[in-house]
């Protein structure tokens, strides 16, 4: 019983350290790592898709590469997206691909955005 109580105390302490909160205050534990800036995200949709993948970044991207890999990690498509404004949609045709699961990666500078996509 004593070990169970120690385990519980460690669990609560780790939660407070990880989320920076009091375990009883009901806070969801969200930490703003981008105070004063817009979080950089890329939306990949629809998922699952049939032939066209839409990509919309939250911020401007320049010289971004789109890589499409199969589940084994083989890159089967690569394209350069010279410039894309935040909120602007980019469409990439995926009708050459067989039904299955693929991994899409947008790489721009030192940032990567990864999404698993299902093609029907």
DOFI-995271 format. One line per field, with one value per residue: residue in three letters; x, y, z of N, C-alpha, C, O in turn; residue number from 0. Coordinates in steps of 0.05 Angstrom, whole numbers, m for minus. Example, Ala and Ser with C-alpha at 12.3 -4.5 7.8 and 13.67 -1.06 7.14 Angstrom:
residuo: c(Ala, Ser)
nx: c(264, 257)
ny: c(m114, m45)
nz: c(156, 142)
cax: c(246, 273)
cay: c(m90, m21)
caz: c(156, 143)
cx: c(264, 258)
cy: c(m66, 1)
cz: c(156, 157)
ox: c(285, 268)
oy: c(m66, 23)
oz: c(169, 161)
num: c(0, 1)
//
This chain:
residuo: c(Unk, Unk, Unk, Unk, Unk, Unk, Unk, Unk, Unk, Unk, Unk, Unk, Unk, Unk, Unk, Unk, Unk, Unk, Unk, Unk, Unk, Unk, Unk, Unk, Unk, Unk, Unk, Unk, Unk, Unk, Unk, Unk, Unk, Unk, Unk, Unk, Unk, Unk, Unk, Unk, Unk, Unk, Unk, Unk, Unk, Unk, Unk, Unk, Unk, Unk, Unk, Unk, Unk, Unk, Unk, Unk, Unk, Unk, Unk, Unk, Unk, Unk, Unk, Unk, Unk, Unk, Unk, Unk, Unk, Unk, Unk, Unk, Unk, Unk, Unk, Unk, Unk, Unk, Unk, Unk, Unk, Unk, Unk, Unk, Unk, Unk, Unk, Unk, Unk, Unk, Unk, Unk, Unk, Unk, Unk, Unk, Unk, Unk, Unk, Unk, Unk, Unk, Unk, Unk, Unk, Unk, Unk, Unk, Unk, Unk, Unk, Unk, Unk, Unk, Unk, Unk, Unk, Unk, Unk, Unk)
nx: c(16, 39, 77, 43, 20, 65, 78, 32, 38, 86, 68, 30, 64, 97, 60, 47, 96, 103, 59, 57, 21, m28, m53, m106, m135, m163, m144, m129, m77, m50, 5, 33, 77, 90, 86, 56, 61, 39, 22, 58, 29, 9, m43, m69, m113, m170, m178, m193, m172, m189, m166, m141, m98, m104, m67, m55, m20, m10, 21, 64, 102, 164, 200, 187, 187, 149, 143, 123, 114, 114, 88, 133, 173, 196, 209, 162, 144, 162, 160, 171, 147, 146, 127, 80, 26, 5, m53, m68, m89, m58, m59, m48, m42, m59, m75, m47, m32, m38, m91, m84, m40, m3, 54, 59, 103, 119, 173, 208, 260, 287, 244, 193, 132, 88, 43, 0, m33, m92, m106, m161)
ny: c(m24, 24, 32, 40, 89, 122, 118, 143, 195, 210, 209, 250, 293, 293, 306, 358, 383, 374, 400, 448, 463, 464, 405, 404, 447, 445, 464, 457, 449, 472, 499, 559, 563, 599, 654, 714, 706, 674, 607, 560, 520, 467, 449, 389, 362, 335, 280, 215, 217, 222, 238, 290, 327, 377, 430, 475, 525, 559, 603, 645, 609, 595, 566, 512, 442, 387, 322, 257, 196, 124, 73, 44, 80, 97, 149, 172, 213, 281, 350, 420, 476, 538, 588, 603, 634, 648, 615, 608, 560, 502, 455, 387, 337, 270, 227, 188, 151, 88, 57, 65, 78, 136, 179, 247, 300, 366, 406, 461, 503, 495, 468, 418, 389, 339, 290, 235, 205, 178, 146, 134)
nz: c(0, 15, m26, m69, m55, m57, m111, m133, m113, m139, m191, m191, m179, m224, m263, m249, m258, m312, m336, m312, m271, m218, m192, m178, m199, m247, m295, m364, m379, m422, m454, m474, m522, m559, m548, m564, m619, m681, m681, m719, m765, m809, m849, m873, m919, m955, m910, m905, m975, m1045, m1095, m1096, m1055, m1008, m982, m930, m901, m838, m835, m878, m927, m957, m1011, m998, m991, m1013, m993, m1009, m981, m980, m935, m922, m922, m969, m1013, m1057, m1085, m1098, m1092, m1105, m1071, m1087, m1063, m1013, m986, m919, m900, m952, m1001, m1026, m1078, m1090, m1136, m1127, m1155, m1181, m1145, m1112, m1074, m1005, m948, m937, m923, m914, m920, m905, m916, m895, m892, m829, m808, m803, m824, m812, m837, m836, m889, m919, m979, m1019)
cax: c(0, 57, 88, 22, 17, 89, 74, 12, 50, 105, 52, 18, 86, 106, 39, 49, 120, 99, 38, 59, m5, m37, m69, m134, m148, m179, m132, m124, m49, m39, 28, 37, 105, 93, 74, 57, 64, 20, 34, 61, 17, 1, m67, m71, m141, m186, m165, m181, m177, m191, m147, m127, m92, m102, m48, m58, m4, m20, 39, 77, 124, 179, 217, 180, 186, 129, 151, 103, 128, 97, 91, 159, 191, 207, 198, 151, 139, 175, 155, 178, 127, 162, 117, 52, 19, m10, m82, m72, m90, m42, m70, m29, m56, m49, m91, m29, m25, m56, m104, m65, m32, 21, 63, 65, 120, 126, 198, 216, 282, 292, 218, 179, 104, 84, 16, m6, m56, m102, m116, m181)
cay: c(0, 47, 36, 51, 118, 136, 119, 163, 221, 216, 214, 277, 313, 295, 320, 387, 393, 373, 418, 473, 469, 451, 382, 407, 472, 441, 475, 437, 443, 482, 517, 575, 565, 619, 678, 737, 698, 654, 580, 551, 494, 462, 432, 371, 353, 318, 255, 204, 231, 205, 245, 315, 334, 405, 438, 503, 533, 581, 626, 644, 590, 599, 544, 488, 417, 367, 295, 236, 170, 101, 65, 33, 102, 104, 174, 165, 239, 304, 374, 445, 496, 562, 607, 598, 653, 636, 613, 601, 532, 490, 429, 369, 314, 244, 206, 167, 133, 66, 59, 59, 99, 151, 200, 272, 318, 392, 415, 488, 511, 475, 459, 397, 384, 311, 280, 209, 209, 154, 149, 113)
caz: c(0, 17, m52, m86, m48, m67, m140, m138, m107, m161, m215, m189, m181, m252, m278, m243, m271, m341, m346, m298, m259, m194, m201, m171, m208, m270, m319, m384, m382, m446, m450, m497, m529, m581, m537, m582, m647, m690, m682, m746, m770, m836, m850, m896, m920, m937, m902, m929, m999, m1069, m1116, m1092, m1028, m1003, m961, m923, m878, m822, m840, m904, m930, m982, m1018, m983, m1007, m1005, m998, m1005, m977, m974, m907, m919, m920, m995, m1023, m1083, m1099, m1086, m1107, m1093, m1070, m1085, m1043, m1005, m965, m897, m906, m981, m1005, m1048, m1084, m1101, m1147, m1117, m1169, m1191, m1123, m1106, m1048, m983, m929, m944, m904, m928, m904, m916, m903, m902, m874, m808, m798, m817, m816, m821, m834, m849, m907, m931, m1006, m1024)
cx: c(17, 69, 68, 19, 41, 87, 54, 23, 70, 89, 40, 40, 95, 85, 42, 74, 116, 80, 39, 34, m9, m56, m98, m148, m163, m168, m126, m95, m37, m17, 32, 67, 111, 81, 78, 60, 42, 35, 35, 50, 12, m22, m67, m99, m149, m170, m187, m188, m178, m170, m131, m123, m90, m84, m51, m41, m16, m3, 52, 99, 137, 197, 212, 179, 164, 140, 128, 117, 107, 102, 118, 181, 204, 193, 188, 144, 152, 169, 162, 153, 142, 153, 87, 46, 3, m40, m88, m71, m73, m54, m50, m44, m43, m64, m73, m24, m47, m69, m85, m59, m5, 29, 71, 81, 124, 151, 205, 237, 288, 266, 206, 151, 97, 55, 13, m33, m65, m114, m136, m184)
cy: c(25, 53, 48, 81, 133, 139, 141, 191, 229, 223, 242, 298, 315, 309, 350, 398, 394, 394, 445, 482, 455, 429, 386, 431, 469, 452, 452, 431, 453, 502, 532, 579, 587, 645, 702, 731, 678, 627, 571, 523, 491, 442, 415, 360, 349, 293, 236, 220, 212, 212, 271, 321, 364, 410, 467, 509, 556, 606, 623, 623, 596, 575, 519, 464, 399, 340, 276, 210, 148, 93, 52, 55, 110, 129, 168, 190, 261, 328, 399, 463, 522, 582, 601, 617, 638, 637, 607, 571, 524, 462, 412, 344, 288, 222, 184, 145, 111, 71, 50, 82, 110, 171, 224, 289, 344, 400, 443, 498, 489, 463, 437, 394, 358, 304, 254, 213, 182, 160, 126, 108)
cz: c(0, m11, m72, m80, m59, m97, m147, m134, m130, m186, m214, m191, m210, m269, m274, m257, m301, m351, m331, m284, m232, m202, m195, m183, m234, m296, m338, m388, m408, m440, m476, m502, m549, m572, m556, m611, m655, m692, m711, m748, m800, m835, m876, m897, m949, m930, m891, m954, m1023, m1090, m1111, m1062, m1026, m979, m955, m898, m863, m826, m868, m904, m957, m986, m1000, m1001, m995, m1013, m992, m1003, m973, m945, m902, m918, m947, m1005, m1052, m1099, m1083, m1104, m1091, m1094, m1065, m1064, m1038, m982, m943, m903, m935, m984, m1029, m1052, m1099, m1110, m1138, m1131, m1181, m1170, m1119, m1079, m1026, m965, m938, m923, m921, m909, m919, m901, m914, m882, m854, m796, m815, m806, m829, m817, m849, m864, m918, m958, m1010, m1054)
ox: c(11, 72, 75, 15, 38, 93, 59, 18, 70, 97, 41, 36, 100, 93, 39, 73, 124, 84, 24, 26, 6, m74, m114, m172, m176, m181, m118, m88, m16, m20, 34, 80, 134, 67, 100, 62, 29, 57, 16, 59, 11, m21, m64, m109, m135, m151, m197, m207, m171, m158, m109, m142, m76, m86, m50, m46, m32, m13, 50, 114, 124, 210, 231, 171, 161, 146, 114, 131, 85, 120, 126, 204, 220, 168, 204, 139, 154, 172, 160, 140, 150, 169, 72, 59, m10, m50, m111, m54, m73, m59, m36, m58, m19, m65, m84, m13, m71, m59, m71, m72, 13, 12, 87, 74, 132, 152, 206, 231, 293, 267, 210, 146, 99, 43, 22, m52, m49, m131, m130, m200)
oy: c(45, 76, 64, 97, 156, 160, 156, 209, 252, 240, 256, 319, 338, 324, 366, 421, 413, 406, 463, 505, 436, 433, 371, 434, 488, 451, 430, 411, 444, 519, 520, 594, 592, 658, 708, 749, 667, 626, 574, 504, 511, 422, 427, 349, 358, 286, 241, 236, 188, 195, 274, 320, 377, 397, 483, 498, 571, 628, 602, 620, 601, 566, 508, 466, 397, 335, 280, 202, 153, 104, 49, 49, 128, 131, 160, 189, 261, 327, 399, 466, 528, 593, 595, 615, 618, 658, 600, 557, 537, 447, 421, 331, 284, 199, 164, 124, 116, 87, 30, 103, 95, 179, 222, 293, 344, 401, 447, 500, 466, 450, 437, 396, 354, 310, 251, 223, 165, 178, 103, 92)
oz: c(m13, m18, m89, m99, m69, m108, m166, m151, m139, m201, m234, m205, m219, m288, m293, m267, m314, m373, m338, m285, m226, m219, m207, m178, m243, m317, m330, m401, m417, m423, m497, m489, m555, m588, m563, m627, m637, m702, m726, m735, m814, m822, m897, m877, m967, m944, m869, m954, m1021, m1102, m1123, m1046, m1042, m959, m974, m877, m874, m820, m880, m884, m977, m967, m988, m1024, m971, m1036, m972, m1022, m962, m932, m879, m913, m948, m1005, m1069, m1123, m1059, m1128, m1067, m1115, m1043, m1048, m1057, m961, m948, m910, m941, m972, m1050, m1033, m1117, m1094, m1142, m1121, m1190, m1176, m1123, m1063, m1029, m967, m945, m907, m939, m886, m942, m876, m938, m858, m863, m775, m840, m781, m853, m796, m871, m853, m924, m961, m1006, m1062)
num: c(0, 1, 2, 3, 4, 5, 6, 7, 8, 9, 10, 11, 12, 13, 14, 15, 16, 17, 18, 19, 20, 21, 22, 23, 24, 25, 26, 27, 28, 29, 30, 31, 32, 33, 34, 35, 36, 37, 38, 39, 40, 41, 42, 43, 44, 45, 46, 47, 48, 49, 50, 51, 52, 53, 54, 55, 56, 57, 58, 59, 60, 61, 62, 63, 64, 65, 66, 67, 68, 69, 70, 71, 72, 73, 74, 75, 76, 77, 78, 79, 80, 81, 82, 83, 84, 85, 86, 87, 88, 89, 90, 91, 92, 93, 94, 95, 96, 97, 98, 99, 100, 101, 102, 103, 104, 105, 106, 107, 108, 109, 110, 111, 112, 113, 114, 115, 116, 117, 118, 119)
//
